[in-house]
Amino acid sequence: MIAAALVAISSPVSADERCGLPGSELDRRFCDDAELLAWAKAATSLQADQDASHPGPYGVDANEWRSKVRTCVEAQCVRASYADWLAALVEPNARPPFPVRRALIYKLKISSHSKNTLKVRDLGDGWALFILEGYVVRPVGDGEPFYGADAFVVHLANGSGHYRDSRGNGFDLASQVKGWDVEQVGDCTCATHVSLGGKYR
């Protein structure tokens, strides 16, 4: 049911139509790479959410990241640049919060002091953007809360998929009737004392 629900959420950006054209950050050499097109859709659509919520000189500068993508000559560099772009967009200290449009949202309450959120946006053709956010309240007087987030693109097959970064850390994801089971693999570099695995409903 979850996978079927994702199909109904249309991506606001058609990176495949822009690929290789003037103004696109993707070189035409990569226009047939479905994974890179999905990463492009993820980054540009999330960037559009930020810009719609906070117009002006705030948050992440899209032109800076598009320039970085354009310097890439290999697919691995393109993927890594888009991953870094997404990481910048979900970094809590880099910009004001903004709503993620056209996304399904699930919650995970670990304790009264720890709450996580999962946001899932369909990118088309079996690809989806996953945004995981963790929030841990520290005891009074111990400082600011711990907050960490990660964003990545996954290809789903039969309602499940996985993501790994260049160090082998990542997540295994499986859709359930009312949400997702997320298994964290390796270390989360998002923040100290924040874990993003669990049953999101």
ABEGO torsion letter per residue (X at the ends): XAAAAAAABBBABBAAAABGBBGBABBAAAAABAAAAAAAAAAAAAAAAAAAABBEBBEBBAAAAAAAAAABABAAAAAAAAAAAAAAAABAAABBBBBBBGBBBBBBBABAABBBBBBBBBAEGGBBBBBBBBBBBBBBGAEBBBBBBBBBBBBBBGGBBBBBBAAGBEBBBBBBAAEBBBBBBEBBAABBGBBABEBBX
